[in-house]
Amino acid sequence: MKPYLREKTSFGFTEVPKDTSFEAGYLVTKNSGWRSIRPVVCIDRCVGCMQCYLYCPDGVISIENKKAVIDYDFCKGCGICSKICRPGAVKMEAEK
C-alpha cells in the first residue's frame, strides 16, 4: 500500500489571522484575580515572530505594529507564551 502524500504548500504571515476568531468575553469571563504571575512583553526584544500569539491557549495575545500585546483581563498566567518565546521578550512577573 502506497502512503498518500499531500502537496507541499507554503504560506506567509499575511495569511495568518490578525486576532482570534472569537472576541474575548463571549466564551470566558474576566480574570477574577486568582492569577499570581503574569506575562510582560519587552517591546525592545520582541521580533514579531507571532509564536506567543499562535500558542496562547486563551487567545489573549494580539499583534500590533509587529509587537505582541497581551489582554490582561482574560490572561490566566499559564506562562506558555514565556516558554515559547525564543528571543526572551516575554517574561513572567509576580502579579502586583
BELSULBEL-V683157 format. One record per pair of residues at least 6 apart in sequence whose ideal C-beta (glycine too) atoms are under 6 Angstrom apart, sorted by the first residue. I is the first residue (numbers start at 1). J is the second residue. Records with the same first field share a line. If there is no record, write none. Layout:
I = J + J
This chain:
19 = 62
20 = 59
24 = 74
28 = 74
30 = 73
35 = 77 + 95
36 = 95
37 = 77 + 92 + 94
38 = 77 + 95
39 = 70 + 81 + 82 + 90 + 92
40 = 91 + 93
41 = 68 + 89 + 90
42 = 89
43 = 67
45 = 87 + 89
46 = 67 + 68 + 89
47 = 87
48 = 66
50 = 63
51 = 84
52 = 61 + 68 + 81 + 85 + 90
53 = 61 + 63
55 = 80 + 84
56 = 81
58 = 74
60 = 70 + 71 + 74 + 75
61 = 68 + 70
62 = 69
79 = 92
81 = 90
82 = 90 + 92
